[in-house]
Amino acid sequence: MYFHGRKIIEDVFKQLDSEFKSAGELIFAGYSAGAIGLGFNADLIKKYKNPKLIVDSFWLDKESRRVRKGWTKGPWPEINKFLYSSMPRHCKGHWSACFPQRTKFKSMKIKHVFPIWNIGDPYIKGDMNKVRKSIENDIQFYDAGFSIDAKKFRVEGFEKWGHVITANKHYTKKIDGVSVKMLIENWLSDQGQTTLVKH
């Protein structure tokens, strides 16, 4: 049985359209698969004035996307055909084009993005030196975001962790005197420190 998630989301947006349009501030957030949903539904989000996105634990930096574009052998073609058989129109080309990433949001003119993508996340793929540089560039571009290499810097409580931060105790854990919660609140209020990159 297929789950028609996109049609459900389209209907939710239709029902809440007037509230979204009149909102003083409109923030969309997701972690893991929910973060991927922000990329898939970017065409619906972009219709509103200055939407803000919090993208936790699935971000295709330049290197991570390059690797995925090479997944053309083995089970991937059939998996992709099943999972992404009915892609939104703005996702033409390779399936990874629809995932949350700087190029996707730039093409949609979505300017306010807070990416969270940590070295050590099991979904990061590719040359880690290139990933680090690419993540740093994206966070610098948005002047917002959070990324650490917990193992390299022996950040207590993070060593065996890498995926999802906004939905657990790591959200309020301080590193170098700031937490992700503090950074996001500063970003939303447009004051104070809004980034932490510790690679």
Buried (B, 14 or more C-beta within 10 A) or exposed (E): EEEEEBEEBBEEBEEEEEEBEEEEEBEBBBBBEBBBBBBBBBBBBBEBEEBBBBBBBBBBBBBBBBBBEEBEEEEEEEEBEEEBEEBBEBBEEBBBBBBBBBEBBEBBEBEBBBBBBBBBBEBBBBEBEBBBBBBBEBBEEBEBBBBBBBEEBEBEEBEEBBBBBBEEEBBEBEBEEBBBBBBBEBBBEEEEEBBBBBB
